[in-house]
Amino acid sequence: MSQTIDANVLVYASNEDDPATEAARAFVARLAAGPDLVVLFWPVLIGYLRIATHPSIFAAPLAPAIAKRNVESLLDRPHIRVVSELEGYWTTYRHVTGQTPVRGNLVSDAALVALMRQHGVTTIWTRDRDLRKFDGITARSPFD
């Protein structure tokens, strides 16, 4: 199964004040332990860094060095791949947004779905229900 993790799951795993923290940590640890391939996308990792370290979002945000170490601990795993846009990305994005009307917060979701399609990733672990609006992928919650 080709799978990826959304930034919100990584944030839940880092946010000590959230009731879902332990479940998110266990889930991320299970994926990180392998052996199944996990594809990560740079916008997700950068989004995690932005949110987890943001003092307007959390009373006690992560220090940037800790958040970076969290990302690096994933990057160090042999079965985790980080990928970027391929040639023809804009065409893929246009196709995704032609199927589902997109504006506002759905723009970044559509961009992620386009990356998933380009790399053959079919499942995303997320709490973002908006991703269920897009055809061709399965959005699953690790907390169900």
N, C-alpha and C positions, 0 to 999 in steps of 0.2 A: 504494500500500500504506500503510495506517495502522500506524504503529509507535511504540514507546516504548523507553526504555532503563531497566533496573533499576539500583538504587543500586550493586550489586556491580560492575557494569562501570565505573561512574564511579570507584569506589574502586580497582579494578585500575589504572585510568589514572593515578591519583595516587600509588600506592604504589611508590616507587622500588625497594623490596626484593623485589618480586614478579617472577618470570620472565615473567608475562603483561603487564607494564606497557607495553612497546613496542607489542605487538599491540593492547592496549586503547586506548592513545592514538591509534594510527593509525585504529582503528575509530571512535572518538568524533569524531576530526577529519574523517573521511569523512562521517559523518552530519551533523556541524555545517556542513560545506561546502555541503550541499544538493544538489540542489534539492528533494528529497522532504520532505514534511511529517513532522516529528517531534513527537509529543505527549509532554510531560513532566507528571508529577503532583507536586504539592507534597510529599506524604509521601515520595516517592523522593528529592527534592532535600534535604529535611530529614534523611532517613536518611543520605544521603551526608555531609552536614555533621557529623552525630553520629559516624559511624564514622571518617571521615578525620581528624578532630581529636582523637580519643580516645586519651589517653596509656596506657590499659590495653590497648589493642588494638595499637598500633604503638609501636616504640621511638622513632621520630622522627615523630610525627604532624604533619600539616600545621598551620601557624598558621591560626587562624580567618580572618584576613584573606585568606590565599591560597585557602583553601577557598571562601570567599564569592566571590572573583574568578573562580574556576573556574566556579561556578554562573552568575555574571553574564555570563561569556563565552558561555555557551549561551543565556541569556535575550536577549542582544543580537541573536541571529540572526533574520532576518525569517521564516524558515520553521519556526521552533520555537515551539510554543504550550505554555503552562503552563495547566492546567485544574484545576478542583476538583470537588467533589461537586455533582451537580445535584439538583433536587427528585426525590424518590423513591429516593434513594440507599439508604436502609435496606431498601426493598423489593428492590432489585437485589442488595444484599448477602445478604439472606435467601434469595433464589433461588440465588445462587452457592453458599451454604453448605448449601442443601438438596440440591444435586446431589452435592457432595463433602463427606464428613464433615470437620469442621474443628475443630482445637484447637491450642494451643501456637503454634509458629512459623507454622503454616498460617493463623492468623487474619489476620496482616498481608498474607499472600499473597492471601487471599480478598478483603480490602479493596481491594487493587490490581486484582484481576481485576474487581471490581464497578465500579471507576472506568473500567477499560478498556471494559467493556461499555456503560457509560453514554455514553461518547464515541466508540464505534464503532472503537476501536483493537483490531486483531486480532493483532498480533505484538509480542512483548516480547523484547528482546535481553538475555539473562541467563545466568548460570551456575547459577542456582537451579533444580535439577531438579524441585523440588516444584511449581513452576508448571505442569509438564506434566500434573499431576493434574486440572487444570481444563479442562472442555469449553469450546469456543467461542473459544479463543485458541491461538496457536502460540508456544511458548517456544523461542527459538533461541539458540544460543551463538555469539557473534561470534568465538570461538576455534577453531571446527571448520573 
